[in-house]
Every structure is written in structure tokens, then in C-alpha cells.
């Protein structure tokens, strides 16, 4: 027997015997009266459960109970949601659509719209009401990190270079759909607005939902089509960045008005928001470059960098949540404050975007799907209203952006492509809609209609760009001398 093995056996025997002796001595300290007291209901139940576990049925019951624990339910939800989101996302990428559409649809399919209608008992087991708070909190963390990445991708220097066209086109593509959205509120307020919500809050929020552009989805579409560095692509990115920044400011104002108690509270919230934004842009942002440049040498490299950044992100989110405009705005501003260092931005996107988009954002899609009930949109009147909202969204965003781009001197073809890109809503629209649902501004029926609008406007982006490219190629052939001049 080797020296190490002998030592191992001696340790086990010696300390095992010693532990048994201590337990035997300690049992004598137990009062004798404990054995004579009648067992309580809890003790009797525990004793019965222990006896039951000795049988095969007891073991099965124990396994089922373990599977129903909050942690088991949450882990099962994560496994199911991530698998469904990745599978459908991969499928939609194969057909030329952004994966985010498949991920959103995966969340809807897991909700009452499909799973709840086909197998209500399975849906009740997988997504019990008691688990929704944990799922919601995890999804909010994912959205906060996502909005930080959106802020990182807002290239301020790029905006300055294309300020004229970007500001004109983006603000036109906000003003027109915002007006049409508030006008739509006149038609549907009495029928669909929740009780107790003033018309001003409902109309302003509906205007904001019509004005949103999915900047991250647009960036991915341009990158997949190798259009990011083209004139149209760079202009679209600049317009979308200004568009989103302006829309988020409008949304912050609407949320401040809705959440504040009276005009005085709304004014205080707006003032605090302005001060916070000014402090972040004018004070924090100029100092972030020097801080993050020196940090890797003084804080142990990338681990220290990420620790400081996580603290900064969540502290900024906490500030805006306390102010009363939502944590998402703080996370977005934290991203905007990042220095214009391409290596740093690439490092942060690689670390944060992958983690949030693969694991946490699918939880947000599922949470949205669990809220959405397509069955609430029933009857020809409801579907007519839903179709009307979709038409208003397309006309305001695509039409307004296209006409404004044409005014700046772009061709009709490029103007149409730019309006099509700005019309994509995607994930950012879902974030806004969930915010409105949480605030009680949107009823479940309106929420379902607007989620369908977000899906339709995002889904149509790819086919419309394909159509525009096909028409452009045909025009080029005709300009070269007609189809008969082309050698087959």
C-alpha cells in the first residue's frame, strides 16, 4: 500500500469514526420530553412524506416536486426558450430574414397564442404565474445590456458628418408617423384604451410607437448585405441613430408625464432628466476615454474593465429608474458615453452583445409572447383596426422617410430603400411596447395589435429591398440598351 493511500484510509476511518461518536454523544442532549410530545401537523406530514419516499410512487412524487421548484422551473424555461429562439432564428436567417424575427415568433409560440391554446396544461406547468417575476427580471437585465450596446453603436462623429441629411430625414420619419399615430388615437381611444388612462398619454404613446426604428436590426441588415460602407448604408445608419435618439427622448418625456403625479411632478422629472443627460454627455463622456484607457493596466486587464463597466451601466440605469423614466434610458446613455475607440467598442460588443442576445434577450421575447394573446384580436372590426395601424405605421415611417430623402436630392430608388430600412421596428419596438404595457397605457388587445405591427414592418424590410434591387437591375439593363443588348 502506498504512503498516500495509507494516509487517505487513516483520515477517512479516524475522522469518520470521530464524527459518528460526536453524533451519538449529541443525541443524548435531546430532551426526553420531545419523544412524548404529540407530533405537529407539519411533523406528521414530513414523516408521512419520508415514508412515501421509500416506495416507488414516493420517489416519482419527489422527482415531480423537485421539478416544480422555482429554480427547476426557471432553468427549464431558459433551456426551452433559448433552444426555440436559436432554432427559429437560424431558420429565418436561412430564408433571408433577420434572426430576431424568428426569436420573437418563438416567444409568441410559447405563449397563450399557440402553446396555451393547444396544450394549456403544458403551458401552465412550463410558465406558471408564480415564475413570471423571475423571468421578467432576467429579461430586463438582458434588455438593459442590449440598450447599452445600442448606445455604443451610436457613432456621434458619424452623425456630425451626415448631420444635415440625417436630421432632416430622421425627424421627418418621426414627425409624420407621430402625427398619424396621435390621429389614430382619436379613432380607437374610446374602444381600446384602458380605463383611467387619459387621452393625452394614450395618444402620445401611440405616436411614439409609430416613430420607432430598430437601429440594431437595421445595422445587421446592412451588414448582411454588405451595405454598411455604401452611401445609402451610412446614411441609413446615421438617420436611424438620430431617429432612435430622438424617439427615446420623446418616450422619456411621455413616460415622465404618465408616471408623475400632476404637472409639478412631471416638470420635476423632466428637469432631473435634462440634468442627468447633460451630466452624462458633458461631464462623464469626456472623462471615460482616459479612465478606460488607464484601467487595464491598473485593474487587472479585461476583468477589471468589465467590472467597472457593469457597475457604470447598472448605476446609470438605476439613476434613470429612480428619476422615473425607466432604467433603459440610463443604460442607453451609458453606451453613448463610451469613447470612440473601435477596439474598445468591438471588445464590448463581443462580450456583452453575445451574452445578452444569446441568453437573456430570448427570455424577453418569451415574456413578450406570454403577454401577447392573438386571440384577443377577433372579429372583423378588431382585425380592421389592426390592419389600419399597420398601414398607418408603414405610411408614416416608410412614406415620410422616403419623401424627406427625396427632398435632400437622393434618387427615388435610394429614397425608397432608405424609407424601407427606417420602417423596420424589431426588438426596439417590443421594448417600447412592453414599457407601455407595464405602465398600463396599452390594453392587452392594443398590445397584441402593435406587436403584430412590429413583426410585419420588420419582416417586410428584406423583401422590399430585394424588390428594389431587382427593379434597379432592370433599370440598369434598360439604360444600357435594353434587354436585347445583353448577351445571354
WOWO-V147579 format. One record per run of one state. SS is the DSSP state (hx for helix, st for strand, lp for the rest). FROM is the first residue (numbers start at 1). TO is the last residue. If there is no record, write none. Layout:
ss=SS from=FROM to=TO
ss=SS from=FROM to=TO
This chain:
ss=lp from=1 to=2
ss=hx from=3 to=27
ss=lp from=28 to=32
ss=hx from=33 to=36
ss=lp from=37 to=40
ss=hx from=41 to=53
ss=lp from=54 to=55
ss=hx from=56 to=67
ss=lp from=68 to=69
ss=hx from=70 to=94
ss=lp from=95 to=98
ss=hx from=99 to=109
ss=lp from=110 to=114
ss=hx from=115 to=118
ss=lp from=119 to=119
ss=hx from=120 to=126
ss=lp from=127 to=128
ss=hx from=129 to=152
ss=lp from=153 to=155
ss=hx from=156 to=161
ss=lp from=162 to=162
ss=hx from=163 to=192
ss=lp from=193 to=198
ss=hx from=199 to=211
ss=lp from=212 to=214
ss=hx from=215 to=224
ss=lp from=225 to=230
ss=hx from=231 to=259
ss=lp from=260 to=261
ss=hx from=262 to=298
ss=lp from=299 to=301
ss=hx from=302 to=323
ss=lp from=324 to=326
ss=hx from=327 to=336
ss=lp from=337 to=341
ss=hx from=342 to=371
ss=lp from=372 to=373
ss=hx from=374 to=376
ss=lp from=377 to=378
ss=hx from=379 to=407
ss=lp from=408 to=411
ss=hx from=412 to=422
ss=lp from=423 to=425
ss=hx from=426 to=438
ss=lp from=439 to=443
ss=hx from=444 to=479
ss=lp from=480 to=482
ss=hx from=483 to=485
ss=lp from=486 to=488
